[in-house]
Amino acid sequence: MRLFVLSLLLAGAGAGASAVAAEPAAERPRPRIGLVLSGGGARGAAHIGVLKVLEAERIPIDAIAGTSMGAVVGGLYASGLTAAQVEELVLSPEWRESFREPGPRDRLSFRRKSEDLKFLVNFPLGLESGEFRLPKSLLSGQRLTQLLRRLTDPVATVRDFDELPTRFRAMATDLETGEAVELRNGDLVTALRASLAAPAVFAPVEIDGRLLVDGGLANNLPVDAARAMGVDVLIVVDVGFPLRKRDSLESVPSISNQMLAILIRRGSDAQLKALAPEDVLLQPELGEASSFDFEVVPRAAAAGEQAARAAQEKLAPLRLAPADYARYADARTTVRRDALLPAGEVRIAAGSERYQRLIGTAIADALETGAAAAPDVAVLDEAIITLYGRGNFERVDYTSVERDGRRDFEVSAERNSWGPNYMRFGLSLEDDFSGNSNYNAAARVVLADIGPLAAEWVWDFQLGSEPRIATEFYQPIGARANWFVTPQARFEVRNVPFLQDGVRVAEYRLRTTEYGVDIGRELGNWGELRAGVREVSGHTRLRLGDPGLPSRDDFDVREFSASFSYDTLDSRNFPRRGSSFVAQWRVEDDRRGALTSGDVVSADWLIARSEGRHTGVLWTSFGTHLDSAPASVRTLFPLGGFLNLSGLAPDALSGRHFAIARALYYRQIGRRGEGFLDVPAYAGVSFEAGNVWDERGDISFNGALKQGSVFFGFDTLIGPVYLGTGFGEAGDTAFYLFLGRTF
């Protein structure tokens, strides 16, 4: 029906032109024009430049066939967007970010944020039957899918691509057979994602039982698909993969890319042979610009414009009169507007029934925080972000289905194909080049997606200076699954310094065993309230120092605790925006009746703000014993080390009370792919004021030590690495090589 209306409008445009211009040529029907857009990754931005020129020259497009990036640009244009709107998207930070994963940290669930405090290697490995499993691809495509959903929302219920504002075809490749697959109906966004699914970069997309990947492998320049839509003239834009010169074929990747380019080029050349004399071929001058380099996008768009303007003489016969083109453009807008149906019900897609409660809870939470009275696209988008942030899912999505004149939403969730069980790793190393060093290697095993509320059983293992083994069962509870209960147990060993009058006189080895249970509530994805009770026992043993000191101290206590945590930081390695806050209270009841103190309050607050490559951070921490009973070695607060009075050795001070404030500035001096070590790099300074005190009345700014540091930092795949020097007002100096979390 929409196609019939569009045909009438176009026919009316021709009739109007005939009446106004009264030229003999207007009596003949204009040629139907097809547009062919090749694949080419970031080089495909040249298609936008071509579309801009076609619009400026009033050249209508009746049908589009595209592959990969050509399918995305062509599909967005076919959905009714203008060339300027598509250009605005592709040049936006949102588009660039949609190809980066993991997504923004501030959209993760609070539990996943907490996990990255200690486990620095941000590449989980799946576990199944005792074997490691790798993800199917580097990118899940989740963020890109959501972005495409929002852009094509007005035509979301259109299932026949002939009924779009402009007829459309997308090309994909069957991963099993290698056959070219022409996508002409179904869900538009799913078709675009399949056409763009470069193997190993994006996960394959399943449509009608076929596993589909990037169409460029089988048909990168779909001239035949466009011709089959009954057009008279083709405008073909080829931005395909160039063949490199001999002197640039010097590595395994470059030779592998050349092999792929040869295969793709051979198929494109065969398609080009089918062009007729009246067809227009545009091949923008892009040189050897990389298909994966988003920096090439503005240059590629400009090259597309230049190529189209160079062919204006051949394009001129295809122009419409201004009034005719205005009616053509208005017809596209009309179809896009009329395709939008009122919202109906939300349903759970087949195969996702086990996540019905989680999906319903996420939608209910999104409704509470938004202004909508019933689920709509904005609500679903927010709910999907929440669900995906849990970390259990490889894909969370929705499609729109027309039922009785309304638009129903079908929500689906697919758990990680490489999971759900997984492992994460962490490394830490600290060396002050003065004989003080610590190292630890940690691993976390997560048995995930247990039961309808996706409970988790977690095991932690750590070797090195501070051996540790711990386990926790995290069980969501309640109607909204935002409450939780966590039985837990832990055994750990660590060194604790003992100081007298500011001088380290001994070091104890602390061995602790504890078990207990916490109950808490998640506050959206930004915070958590938690309270618990646990039994703690163990001993401290003199490891180094004055033999006149007690050689051993056993303890057996019951500990009660409560905490509030808040975290909206975009990164724990080098935060550029957001804040975090942790406040904790704990009290110990010594089961032996000893007079040791365990009534302790502590807090830590950090805020980061950035402008361009410049970042400022304010960070404060404090802790205090609320009673006056003697504190045990294990409950003293240590200070010293990088960003904790940087001019002093690690744990050079300890006391019953501590406070420290820090002001940091760092500048990003290199992004990934910009040079040194091919990782984000930073240069920074810190200014620190703090100390420890044995009496609360002694706490004062005048009694604080003033320290600082100068450092370089690198955000590597195994975690943040710092190389720096610390200094103090009394001539204190220290040097640091640090791998691990500092903030």
PEHU-V628076 format. One record per residue. RES is the residue in one letter. PHI is phi as a letter, one per 40 degrees, with the letter a starting at -180 (none if undefined). OMEGA is omega as a letter, one per 30 degrees, with the letter a starting at -180 (NA if undefined). NEAR is the number of other ideal C-beta (glycine too) atoms within 12 Angstrom. Layout:
# PEHU-V628076
res=RES phi=PHI omega=OMEGA near=NEAR
res=RES phi=PHI omega=OMEGA near=NEAR
This chain:
# PEHU-V628076
res=M phi=none omega=l near=14
res=R phi=c omega=l near=31
res=L phi=c omega=l near=26
res=F phi=c omega=l near=14
res=V phi=c omega=l near=21
res=L phi=c omega=l near=34
res=S phi=c omega=l near=22
res=L phi=c omega=a near=18
res=L phi=c omega=l near=28
res=L phi=c omega=l near=34
res=A phi=c omega=l near=20
res=G phi=c omega=l near=21
res=A phi=c omega=l near=33
res=G phi=c omega=a near=32
res=A phi=c omega=l near=20
res=G phi=c omega=a near=24
res=A phi=c omega=a near=30
res=S phi=c omega=a near=22
res=A phi=c omega=a near=16
res=V phi=c omega=a near=16
res=A phi=c omega=l near=19
res=A phi=f omega=l near=12
res=E phi=b omega=a near=14
res=P phi=d omega=a near=8
res=A phi=c omega=a near=17
res=A phi=c omega=a near=21
res=E phi=c omega=l near=14
res=R phi=c omega=l near=13
res=P phi=c omega=l near=17
res=R phi=c omega=l near=30
res=P phi=c omega=l near=28
res=R phi=c omega=a near=25
res=I phi=b omega=l near=37
res=G phi=b omega=a near=42
res=L phi=b omega=l near=49
res=V phi=b omega=a near=50
res=L phi=b omega=a near=57
res=S phi=c omega=l near=53
res=G phi=c omega=a near=50
res=G phi=i omega=l near=48
res=G phi=g omega=a near=42
res=A phi=c omega=l near=37
res=R phi=c omega=a near=46
res=G phi=c omega=l near=49
res=A phi=c omega=l near=44
res=A phi=c omega=l near=46
res=H phi=c omega=a near=54
res=I phi=c omega=l near=45
res=G phi=c omega=l near=41
res=V phi=c omega=a near=52
res=L phi=c omega=l near=42
res=K phi=c omega=l near=31
res=V phi=c omega=l near=35
res=L phi=c omega=l near=41
res=E phi=c omega=a near=32
res=A phi=c omega=a near=21
res=E phi=c omega=l near=30
res=R phi=g omega=l near=27
res=I phi=b omega=a near=36
res=P phi=c omega=l near=40
res=I phi=b omega=a near=46
res=D phi=c omega=a near=38
res=A phi=a omega=a near=39
res=I phi=b omega=l near=47
res=A phi=b omega=a near=49
res=G phi=b omega=l near=54
res=T phi=b omega=l near=59
res=S phi=f omega=l near=50
res=M phi=c omega=l near=49
res=G phi=c omega=l near=54
res=A phi=c omega=a near=53
res=V phi=c omega=l near=52
res=V phi=c omega=a near=54
res=G phi=c omega=l near=51
res=G phi=c omega=l near=49
res=L phi=c omega=l near=48
res=Y phi=c omega=l near=44
res=A phi=c omega=l near=45
res=S phi=c omega=l near=44
res=G phi=h omega=l near=37
res=L phi=c omega=l near=35
res=T phi=c omega=l near=26
res=A phi=c omega=l near=35
res=A phi=c omega=l near=19
res=Q phi=c omega=l near=25
res=V phi=c omega=l near=38
res=E phi=c omega=l near=32
res=E phi=d omega=l near=20
res=L phi=c omega=a near=31
res=V phi=c omega=l near=41
res=L phi=c omega=a near=25
res=S phi=c omega=l near=18
res=P phi=d omega=a near=16
res=E phi=c omega=l near=21
res=W phi=c omega=l near=29
res=R phi=c omega=a near=22
res=E phi=c omega=a near=21
res=S phi=c omega=l near=31
res=F phi=b omega=a near=32
res=R phi=b omega=l near=22
res=E phi=a omega=g near=27
res=P phi=c omega=a near=27
res=G phi=c omega=a near=32
res=P phi=d omega=a near=27
res=R phi=c omega=a near=35
res=D phi=c omega=l near=29
res=R phi=b omega=l near=32
res=L phi=c omega=l near=34
res=S phi=c omega=a near=39
res=F phi=c omega=l near=38
res=R phi=c omega=l near=36
res=R phi=c omega=l near=36
res=K phi=c omega=a near=37
res=S phi=c omega=a near=34
res=E phi=c omega=a near=35
res=D phi=c omega=l near=34
res=L phi=c omega=a near=30
res=K phi=b omega=a near=29
res=F phi=b omega=a near=36
res=L phi=c omega=a near=34
res=V phi=c omega=a near=28
res=N phi=c omega=l near=27
res=F phi=a omega=a near=24
res=P phi=c omega=l near=33
res=L phi=b omega=l near=25
res=G phi=c omega=l near=30
res=L phi=b omega=l near=25
res=E phi=a omega=l near=19
res=S phi=f omega=l near=8
res=G phi=g omega=a near=10
res=E phi=b omega=l near=12
res=F phi=c omega=l near=20
res=R phi=b omega=l near=20
res=L phi=c omega=l near=21
res=P phi=c omega=l near=27
res=K phi=c omega=a near=28
res=S phi=a omega=l near=28
res=L phi=c omega=a near=20
res=L phi=b omega=l near=29
res=S phi=c omega=a near=36
res=G phi=g omega=a near=42
res=Q phi=c omega=a near=38
res=R phi=c omega=l near=33
res=L phi=c omega=l near=37
res=T phi=c omega=a near=42
res=Q phi=c omega=l near=34
res=L phi=c omega=l near=31
res=L phi=c omega=l near=39
res=R phi=d omega=a near=37
res=R phi=c omega=a near=29
res=L phi=c omega=a near=36
res=T phi=b omega=a near=41
res=D phi=d omega=a near=34
res=P phi=c omega=a near=30
res=V phi=b omega=a near=40
res=A phi=c omega=a near=37
res=T phi=c omega=l near=33
res=V phi=c omega=a near=41
res=R phi=b omega=l near=23
res=D phi=b omega=a near=23
res=F phi=c omega=l near=37
res=D phi=c omega=a near=27
res=E phi=c omega=l near=30
res=L phi=c omega=l near=42
res=P phi=d omega=l near=43
res=T phi=b omega=a near=47
res=R phi=d omega=a near=40
res=F phi=a omega=l near=49
res=R phi=b omega=l near=46
res=A phi=b omega=a near=54
res=M phi=b omega=l near=51
res=A phi=b omega=a near=49
res=T phi=b omega=l near=41
res=D phi=c omega=a near=29
res=L phi=c omega=a near=29
res=E phi=c omega=a near=14
res=T phi=b omega=a near=15
res=G phi=g omega=a near=20
res=E phi=c omega=l near=19
res=A phi=c omega=a near=32
res=V phi=b omega=l near=39
res=E phi=c omega=a near=34
res=L phi=c omega=a near=42
res=R phi=b omega=l near=32
res=N phi=a omega=a near=21
res=G phi=h omega=l near=32
res=D phi=c omega=a near=35
res=L phi=c omega=a near=45
res=V phi=c omega=l near=37
res=T phi=c omega=l near=40
res=A phi=c omega=l near=44
res=L phi=c omega=a near=46
res=R phi=c omega=l near=47
res=A phi=c omega=a near=45
res=S phi=c omega=a near=52
res=L phi=c omega=a near=50
res=A phi=c omega=l near=46
res=A phi=c omega=a near=40
res=P phi=d omega=l near=27
res=A phi=g omega=l near=18
res=V phi=c omega=l near=26
res=F phi=b omega=l near=37
res=A phi=c omega=l near=35
res=P phi=d omega=a near=35
res=V phi=b omega=a near=43
res=E phi=c omega=l near=27
res=I phi=b omega=l near=31
res=D phi=f omega=l near=18
res=G phi=g omega=l near=10
res=R phi=b omega=l near=24
res=L phi=c omega=a near=24
res=L phi=b omega=l near=42
res=V phi=b omega=a near=40
res=D phi=d omega=a near=47
res=G phi=c omega=a near=52
res=G phi=c omega=a near=46
res=L phi=c omega=a near=35
res=A phi=b omega=a near=34
res=N phi=a omega=a near=42
res=N phi=c omega=a near=50
res=L phi=b omega=a near=46
res=P phi=c omega=l near=51
res=V phi=c omega=a near=39
res=D phi=c omega=a near=29
res=A phi=c omega=l near=44
res=A phi=c omega=a near=45
res=R phi=c omega=a near=27
res=A phi=c omega=l near=20
res=M phi=c omega=l near=31
res=G phi=g omega=l near=17
res=V phi=c omega=a near=33
res=D phi=c omega=a near=22
res=V phi=b omega=l near=31
res=L phi=b omega=l near=43
res=I phi=b omega=a near=43
res=V phi=b omega=l near=47
res=V phi=b omega=a near=54
res=D phi=b omega=l near=44
res=V phi=b omega=a near=49
res=G phi=d omega=a near=44
res=F phi=c omega=a near=40
res=P phi=c omega=l near=29
res=L phi=c omega=a near=24
res=R phi=c omega=l near=25
res=K phi=c omega=a near=12
res=R phi=d omega=a near=10
res=D phi=c omega=l near=8
res=S phi=b omega=l near=18
res=L phi=c omega=a near=19
res=E phi=b omega=a near=13
res=S phi=a omega=l near=11
res=V phi=d omega=l near=10
res=P phi=c omega=a near=15
res=S phi=c omega=l near=20
res=I phi=c omega=l near=17
res=S phi=c omega=l near=15
res=N phi=c omega=l near=26
res=Q phi=c omega=l near=24
res=M phi=c omega=l near=18
res=L phi=c omega=a near=29
res=A phi=c omega=l near=32
res=I phi=c omega=a near=20
res=L phi=c omega=l near=24
res=I phi=c omega=a near=37
res=R phi=c omega=a near=27
res=R phi=c omega=l near=22
res=G phi=c omega=l near=34
res=S phi=c omega=l near=41
res=D phi=c omega=l near=22
res=A phi=c omega=l near=20
res=Q phi=c omega=a near=33
res=L phi=c omega=l near=27
res=K phi=c omega=a near=16
res=A phi=c omega=a near=22
res=L phi=c omega=l near=26
res=A phi=c omega=a near=18
res=P phi=d omega=a near=9
res=E phi=c omega=l near=19
res=D phi=c omega=a near=31
res=V phi=b omega=l near=35
res=L phi=b omega=l near=33
res=L phi=b omega=l near=39
res=Q phi=b omega=a near=28
res=P phi=d omega=l near=39
res=E phi=c omega=a near=22
res=L phi=b omega=l near=36
res=G phi=f omega=l near=20
res=E phi=b omega=l near=21
res=A phi=d omega=a near=31
res=S phi=c omega=l near=26
res=S phi=c omega=a near=37
res=F phi=b omega=a near=23
res=D phi=b omega=a near=23
res=F phi=c omega=l near=31
res=E phi=c omega=a near=18
res=V phi=c omega=a near=30
res=V phi=d omega=l near=40
res=P phi=c omega=a near=23
res=R phi=c omega=l near=26
res=A phi=c omega=l near=39
res=A phi=c omega=l near=38
res=A phi=c omega=l near=26
res=A phi=c omega=l near=34
res=G phi=c omega=l near=46
res=E phi=d omega=a near=33
res=Q phi=c omega=a near=23
res=A phi=c omega=a near=33
res=A phi=c omega=l near=38
res=R phi=c omega=l near=23
res=A phi=c omega=a near=21
res=A phi=b omega=a near=28
res=Q phi=d omega=a near=23
res=E phi=c omega=a near=13
res=K phi=c omega=l near=24
res=L phi=c omega=a near=34
res=A phi=d omega=a near=14
res=P phi=c omega=a near=20
res=L phi=c omega=a near=34
res=R phi=c omega=l near=26
res=L phi=b omega=l near=33
res=A phi=c omega=a near=25
res=P phi=d omega=a near=18
res=A phi=c omega=l near=22
res=D phi=c omega=a near=32
res=Y phi=c omega=l near=28
res=A phi=c omega=l near=21
res=R phi=c omega=l near=28
res=Y phi=c omega=a near=37
res=A phi=c omega=l near=32
res=D phi=c omega=l near=24
res=A phi=c omega=l near=33
res=R phi=c omega=l near=39
res=T phi=c omega=a near=25
res=T phi=c omega=l near=22
res=V phi=c omega=l near=34
res=R phi=c omega=a near=32
res=R phi=c omega=a near=19
res=D phi=c omega=a near=24
res=A phi=c omega=a near=32
res=L phi=c omega=a near=26
res=L phi=b omega=l near=25
res=P phi=c omega=a near=16
res=A phi=c omega=l near=28
res=G phi=b omega=a near=21
res=E phi=c omega=l near=20
res=V phi=b omega=a near=34
res=R phi=b omega=l near=25
res=I phi=c omega=a near=24
res=A phi=c omega=l near=26
res=A phi=d omega=a near=14
res=G phi=g omega=a near=16
res=S phi=b omega=a near=26
res=E phi=c omega=a near=18
res=R phi=c omega=a near=24
res=Y phi=b omega=a near=35
res=Q phi=d omega=a near=24
res=R phi=c omega=l near=25
res=L phi=c omega=l near=38
res=I phi=c omega=l near=40
res=G phi=c omega=l near=28
res=T phi=c omega=l near=29
res=A phi=c omega=l near=40
res=I phi=c omega=l near=38
res=A phi=c omega=l near=25
res=D phi=c omega=a near=30
res=A phi=c omega=l near=31
res=L phi=c omega=a near=24
res=E phi=c omega=a near=19
res=T phi=c omega=a near=20
res=G phi=b omega=a near=20
res=A phi=b omega=a near=12
res=A phi=c omega=l near=21
res=A phi=c omega=l near=10
res=A phi=a omega=a near=22
res=P phi=d omega=l near=33
res=D phi=b omega=a near=30
res=V phi=c omega=a near=31
res=A phi=c omega=l near=24
res=V phi=c omega=l near=30
res=L phi=c omega=l near=39
res=D phi=c omega=l near=34
res=E phi=c omega=l near=32
res=A phi=c omega=l near=39
res=I phi=c omega=l near=41
res=I phi=d omega=l near=35
res=T phi=c omega=a near=40
res=L phi=c omega=a near=43
res=Y phi=c omega=l near=40
res=G phi=c omega=l near=33
res=R phi=c omega=l near=42
res=G phi=g omega=a near=39
res=N phi=c omega=a near=40
res=F phi=b omega=l near=36
res=E phi=c omega=a near=35
res=R phi=a omega=l near=38
res=V phi=b omega=a near=40
res=D phi=a omega=l near=38
res=Y phi=a omega=l near=41
res=T phi=b omega=a near=35
res=S phi=b omega=a near=40
res=V phi=b omega=l near=25
res=E phi=c omega=l near=24
res=R phi=b omega=l near=17
res=D phi=f omega=l near=12
res=G phi=g omega=l near=11
res=R phi=b omega=a near=18
res=R phi=b omega=l near=32
res=D phi=c omega=l near=26
res=F phi=b omega=l near=37
res=E phi=b omega=a near=30
res=V phi=c omega=l near=41
res=S phi=b omega=l near=32
res=A phi=b omega=a near=37
res=E phi=b omega=a near=32
res=R phi=c omega=a near=30
res=N phi=d omega=a near=34
res=S phi=c omega=a near=23
res=W phi=c omega=a near=28
res=G phi=b omega=g near=33
res=P phi=c omega=l near=31
res=N phi=c omega=a near=30
res=Y phi=a omega=l near=37
res=M phi=b omega=l near=32
res=R phi=b omega=a near=34
res=F phi=b omega=l near=30
res=G phi=a omega=l near=35
res=L phi=b omega=l near=29
res=S phi=a omega=l near=36
res=L phi=a omega=l near=28
res=E phi=b omega=l near=36
res=D phi=a omega=l near=27
res=D phi=b omega=l near=33
res=F phi=f omega=l near=19
res=S phi=b omega=l near=21
res=G phi=g omega=l near=11
res=N phi=b omega=a near=27
res=S phi=a omega=l near=23
res=N phi=b omega=l near=28
res=Y phi=a omega=l near=22
res=N phi=a omega=l near=32
res=A phi=b omega=a near=28
res=A phi=b omega=l near=35
res=A phi=a omega=l near=30
res=R phi=b omega=l near=37
res=V phi=b omega=a near=29
res=V phi=b omega=l near=36
res=L phi=c omega=a near=26
res=A phi=b omega=l near=36
res=D phi=g omega=l near=30
res=I phi=c omega=l near=22
res=G phi=g omega=a near=22
res=P phi=c omega=a near=19
res=L phi=b omega=l near=30
res=A phi=f omega=l near=35
res=A phi=c omega=a near=28
res=E phi=b omega=l near=35
res=W phi=b omega=a near=26
res=V phi=b omega=l near=34
res=W phi=b omega=l near=28
res=D phi=b omega=l near=33
res=F phi=b omega=l near=27
res=Q phi=a omega=l near=29
res=L phi=b omega=l near=20
res=G phi=h omega=a near=25
res=S phi=c omega=a near=28
res=E phi=b omega=a near=29
res=P phi=c omega=a near=24
res=R phi=a omega=l near=31
res=I phi=b omega=a near=25
res=A phi=a omega=l near=31
res=T phi=a omega=a near=24
res=E phi=a omega=l near=34
res=F phi=b omega=a near=25
res=Y phi=b omega=a near=40
res=Q phi=b omega=l near=26
res=P phi=c omega=l near=32
res=I phi=a omega=l near=21
res=G phi=g omega=a near=17
res=A phi=c omega=a near=13
res=R phi=b omega=l near=24
res=A phi=f omega=l near=33
res=N phi=c omega=l near=28
res=W phi=c omega=l near=24
res=F phi=a omega=l near=34
res=V phi=b omega=a near=24
res=T phi=b omega=l near=35
res=P phi=c omega=a near=23
res=Q phi=a omega=l near=33
res=A phi=a omega=a near=26
res=R phi=a omega=l near=31
res=F phi=b omega=a near=24
res=E phi=a omega=l near=29
res=V phi=b omega=l near=27
res=R phi=a omega=l near=29
res=N phi=c omega=a near=33
res=V phi=b omega=l near=36
res=P phi=c omega=l near=38
res=F phi=b omega=a near=35
res=L phi=b omega=l near=31
res=Q phi=b omega=a near=19
res=D phi=f omega=l near=11
res=G phi=g omega=a near=22
res=V phi=b omega=l near=14
res=R phi=c omega=a near=27
res=V phi=b omega=a near=20
res=A phi=a omega=l near=27
res=E phi=b omega=a near=28
res=Y phi=b omega=l near=36
res=R phi=c omega=a near=29
res=L phi=b omega=l near=35
res=R phi=b omega=a near=28
res=T phi=b omega=l near=35
res=T phi=b omega=a near=24
res=E phi=a omega=l near=33
res=Y phi=a omega=a near=24
res=G phi=i omega=a near=28
res=V phi=a omega=l near=25
res=D phi=b omega=l near=30
res=I phi=b omega=a near=26
res=G phi=a omega=l near=31
res=R phi=b omega=l near=25
res=E phi=c omega=l near=35
res=L phi=b omega=a near=25
res=G phi=f omega=l near=29
res=N phi=b omega=a near=35
res=W phi=b omega=a near=29
res=G phi=a omega=a near=27
res=E phi=a omega=l near=34
res=L phi=b omega=a near=26
res=R phi=a omega=l near=34
res=A phi=a omega=a near=26
res=G phi=a omega=l near=30
res=V phi=b omega=l near=25
res=R phi=a omega=l near=30
res=E phi=c omega=a near=24
res=V phi=b omega=l near=37
res=S phi=a omega=l near=27
res=G phi=i omega=l near=28
res=H phi=a omega=l near=24
res=T phi=b omega=a near=32
res=R phi=b omega=l near=26
res=L phi=c omega=a near=25
res=R phi=b omega=l near=24
res=L phi=a omega=l near=18
res=G phi=h omega=a near=24
res=D phi=d omega=a near=18
res=P phi=c omega=l near=11
res=G phi=c omega=l near=10
res=L phi=c omega=l near=22
res=P phi=d omega=a near=18
res=S phi=c omega=a near=18
res=R phi=a omega=l near=17
res=D phi=a omega=l near=28
res=D phi=c omega=l near=24
res=F phi=a omega=l near=33
res=D phi=a omega=a near=22
res=V phi=b omega=l near=33
res=R phi=b omega=a near=23
res=E phi=b omega=l near=34
res=F phi=b omega=a near=24
res=S phi=a omega=l near=32
res=A phi=a omega=a near=24
res=S phi=a omega=l near=28
res=F phi=b omega=a near=27
res=S phi=b omega=a near=30
res=Y phi=a omega=a near=29
res=D phi=a omega=l near=40
res=T phi=b omega=a near=29
res=L phi=c omega=l near=37
res=D phi=c omega=l near=28
res=S phi=a omega=l near=36
res=R phi=c omega=a near=34
res=N phi=c omega=l near=36
res=F phi=b omega=a near=40
res=P phi=c omega=l near=35
res=R phi=b omega=l near=33
res=R phi=a omega=l near=22
res=G phi=h omega=a near=29
res=S phi=a omega=l near=27
res=S phi=a omega=a near=39
res=F phi=a omega=l near=26
res=V phi=b omega=l near=32
res=A phi=b omega=a near=25
res=Q phi=b omega=l near=27
res=W phi=b omega=l near=25
res=R phi=a omega=l near=32
res=V phi=b omega=a near=28
res=E phi=b omega=l near=35
res=D phi=b omega=a near=22
res=D phi=c omega=a near=26
res=R phi=c omega=l near=17
res=R phi=b omega=l near=15
res=G phi=g omega=a near=11
res=A phi=c omega=a near=19
res=L phi=c omega=l near=14
res=T phi=b omega=a near=31
res=S phi=c omega=l near=30
res=G phi=a omega=l near=33
res=D phi=c omega=a near=26
res=V phi=b omega=l near=34
res=V phi=b omega=l near=28
res=S phi=a omega=l near=30
res=A phi=a omega=l near=25
res=D phi=a omega=a near=31
res=W phi=b omega=a near=27
res=L phi=a omega=l near=33
res=I phi=b omega=a near=27
res=A phi=b omega=l near=34
res=R phi=b omega=a near=21
res=S phi=b omega=l near=24
res=E phi=a omega=a near=13
res=G phi=g omega=l near=10
res=R phi=c omega=a near=20
res=H phi=b omega=a near=19
res=T phi=b omega=l near=34
res=G phi=b omega=a near=25
res=V phi=b omega=l near=36
res=L phi=b omega=a near=24
res=W phi=a omega=l near=32
res=T phi=b omega=l near=27
res=S phi=a omega=l near=33
res=F phi=a omega=l near=30
res=G phi=a omega=a near=35
res=T phi=a omega=l near=32
res=H phi=c omega=a near=33
res=L phi=c omega=l near=21
res=D phi=b omega=a near=21
res=S phi=b omega=l near=17
res=A phi=c omega=a near=20
res=P phi=d omega=l near=18
res=A phi=c omega=l near=33
res=S phi=c omega=l near=32
res=V phi=d omega=a near=40
res=R phi=c omega=a near=37
res=T phi=b omega=l near=38
res=L phi=c omega=l near=34
res=F phi=c omega=l near=35
res=P phi=c omega=l near=35
res=L phi=a omega=a near=39
res=G phi=h omega=a near=39
res=G phi=h omega=a near=38
res=F phi=d omega=a near=47
res=L phi=g omega=l near=44
res=N phi=b omega=a near=42
res=L phi=g omega=a near=42
res=S phi=c omega=l near=43
res=G phi=c omega=a near=39
res=L phi=b omega=l near=43
res=A phi=c omega=l near=34
res=P phi=d omega=l near=37
res=D phi=f omega=a near=33
res=A phi=c omega=a near=32
res=L phi=b omega=l near=39
res=S phi=a omega=a near=40
res=G phi=a omega=a near=37
res=R phi=c omega=a near=37
res=H phi=b omega=l near=36
res=F phi=a omega=l near=40
res=A phi=a omega=l near=35
res=I phi=a omega=l near=43
res=A phi=b omega=a near=29
res=R phi=b omega=l near=38
res=A phi=b omega=a near=28
res=L phi=b omega=l near=40
res=Y phi=b omega=l near=26
res=Y phi=a omega=a near=37
res=R phi=b omega=l near=24
res=Q phi=c omega=a near=28
res=I phi=b omega=l near=23
res=G phi=a omega=l near=21
res=R phi=c omega=l near=22
res=R phi=d omega=a near=18
res=G phi=g omega=a near=16
res=E phi=b omega=l near=16
res=G phi=h omega=a near=14
res=F phi=d omega=l near=17
res=L phi=g omega=l near=21
res=D phi=f omega=l near=15
res=V phi=b omega=l near=26
res=P phi=d omega=a near=31
res=A phi=b omega=a near=31
res=Y phi=b omega=l near=39
res=A phi=b omega=a near=27
res=G phi=a omega=l near=35
res=V phi=b omega=l near=28
res=S phi=b omega=l near=40
res=F phi=b omega=a near=31
res=E phi=b omega=l near=38
res=A phi=b omega=a near=29
res=G phi=a omega=l near=42
res=N phi=a omega=l near=36
res=V phi=b omega=a near=38
res=W phi=b omega=l near=31
res=D phi=c omega=l near=27
res=E phi=b omega=a near=16
res=R phi=c omega=a near=22
res=G phi=c omega=l near=12
res=D phi=c omega=a near=19
res=I phi=c omega=l near=23
res=S phi=a omega=l near=16
res=F phi=c omega=l near=14
res=N phi=c omega=l near=11
res=G phi=c omega=a near=22
res=A phi=c omega=l near=28
res=L phi=c omega=l near=36
res=K phi=b omega=a near=27
res=Q phi=b omega=l near=40
res=G phi=a omega=l near=32
res=S phi=a omega=l near=40
res=V phi=b omega=a near=29
res=F phi=a omega=l near=34
res=F phi=b omega=l near=30
res=G phi=b omega=a near=43
res=F phi=b omega=a near=34
res=D phi=c omega=a near=33
res=T phi=c omega=l near=26
res=L phi=c omega=l near=20
res=I phi=c omega=l near=25
res=G phi=h omega=a near=36
res=P phi=c omega=l near=40
res=V phi=b omega=a near=34
res=Y phi=b omega=l near=42
res=L phi=b omega=a near=28
res=G phi=a omega=l near=37
res=T phi=b omega=l near=26
res=G phi=b omega=a near=41
res=F phi=a omega=a near=27
res=G phi=b omega=a near=28
res=E phi=c omega=a near=19
res=A phi=c omega=a near=13
res=G phi=g omega=l near=12
res=D phi=c omega=l near=27
res=T phi=b omega=l near=23
res=A phi=a omega=l near=36
res=F phi=b omega=a near=28
res=Y phi=b omega=l near=40
res=L phi=b omega=a near=27
res=F phi=b omega=l near=40
res=L phi=b omega=l near=33
res=G phi=i omega=a near=39
res=R phi=c omega=l near=32
res=T phi=b omega=a near=38
res=F phi=c omega=NA near=38
